[in-house]
């Protein structure tokens, strides 16, 4: 059912979180933007930039309190991104809102999402562990299973790939013998 003139619909909204903050992204290009943030809610109103008769409005009631003093926003053109700090840093929220039902317009933004267990220090230690695994000991013993001597030039006994290569080699040898005489 299409919205009637003058009615509003919720915009597509995505969100992500960290231990201390939330990202709320309004995924449409809007003009005439109004937003307000309280400790417990976020309200957005706007008009579609391409279809002036399409108006958006949404109120999100947060699962836990946030710090309304530290909210920042960026208008990226195709979307509006709000960075909202949680009142208390700590464990991840199980959802953005306190609604008991799933909101059809709200989805997780996995581009911005970072799991609670993804810590930068863990990444650095994993990187060092991976490097140690690759090293596998000292440089001298790393390729022992190949049984290759450094002094042995292994391409000496490789046959020529074409008859022309053999003829060229024979001609060069003959020319060298002529020059020595």
N, C-alpha and C positions, 0 to 999 in steps of 0.2 A: 504494500500500500504506500503510495507516494505521499510525502508530507503536504499538507495544505499550505497555501500562501500565508505567510506570517507565523507558521508553526516552526518549532525548532526540533532538531534531532541531535543525538549525541555524536560527536566526531569520533573517528577511529583514534583510540588512545593506546599507546604501548608504554611499558614501564620496565625498569631494571633497578637493582639495588646493590649497595655495598654495605659494609658494617655500619657506616655512619651516615649514609645518604641514600636518596632515591632519585631516579630519573623518571620524569613523567613527560612523555612526548605526545603532542597533539599532531597526528599524522595527516594534516591537510593544510593547504595554503590558504591563510585567512587574512582578512582585513577587519577593521573596526573591532579590534581585540580588546576584551576586558577580562581580567582575571583577579581573583582574590584568594588569599590563603589565610586560614586560621590554624590554630594548633591542631584541629581535628578534621579540617576539610579543605578541599581545593575546588574552586568554581571557575569555569571557563565559559566565555561567550565570544562568538565571532561569526563573521559572514564569509562564505566561500569567496575567494578572490576571483574565481572564474564565473561563478553563477551567483549573482547578487541576491537572488530570491532564496538561496539555500542558507539557512541560519543554523548555527550549532550552539548547543548549550549542554553542559554536563557539570554535575557536582559529584566529587569523589569523597566519601567519608573514610578517612584513613583508619587502618587497623589499630595503630598506636599514635601517640602525639608526635608532632614534628615541631621544628623551630621556625615559625613564620618570619622571623627577623632575617634569616639567612637564605632566603629563596632568591635564586637568580634565574633569568630567562634569556634565551637566545632565539631570535627569529632567523631560521636558516633558509627561509624561502618556501620550501616544500613542507616544512613542519616547524613547530615551535617546541623548543626543548626547555624544560624546567628542571633545575637542580634544587632539590629540597632536602635539607639536613634533618635527620632524625633528632628528636629531643634527646634521646639516650642512645649512644653507640652501643652496639651489642649484637645479639644473634639476629639472623635474617628473619624477616617477617614471612609468615606462611602465605600471605596474600597482601595486596596493596590496600584493599578496602575491608570494612567490617560487614559488607553485604554477605548474606547467607547464600545467595544464588549467584551463578556466574553471570557477569555482565557481558553481553554479546559484543560490545564494542571495545572491550579491554583485553589486551594480550601481552604476553611477555616479549620484551625486546632483547633477543639473544645476542645481538650485536654489541650491546652495552653491558649485558649481564656478565657478572663475574661471580663464580661460586664462592660460597663462604670458605671453603677449604683452599681456594686458589689464593695463595699468599705469595707475594713477590719473593720473599726469602726462600720459600719452598722451591720456586722456579730456579733461583740462583743455585741452591744446593743440588737440585736435580741436574742442572747443567754441568756442575763440577763432577758429579757422580758419573754422568754419561761420558765426559772427557776421560776420566780415569778408566772407565771400561774400554774405551777405544784404544787407550795407550797400551794396555795389556802387557806392561813390563818395559824393559829398555829397548831401544831402537835396534840393537844388534840381533836380538832374539825374536823379533816380531814376525819375521818371514822364514823361520827355520824350516818349516815344513815344505818349502819349495826346493830345497837342496840345490841351490844355485851358488856357484862360486863367483866372487866379484871379478876374478882374473879371467874367467872363461868368457870369451866373446862368442855367444851362442849362435849368431847369425852367419858364421863362417861356412857352415855346412848346409846352408839352405840352397836348394836347387833354384835355378832361374825359372821365372814364371812364363817366359815365352822364348821361342827359338831366336828371335831378333836380339834379345838380351845376350844370349850365348854367342851369337855371331859378333856382336859389338865387343864382347870381352876378348874373343879370339883375335879380332882385328887390332885391339889395343895391345895385346901381348906381342903380336907380330911387329907392330910399329916400334915397340920398345926394343925388341931384338935388333931391328934394322938400325936404330939409333946408336946402339952400343957398338956396332961394327965399325 
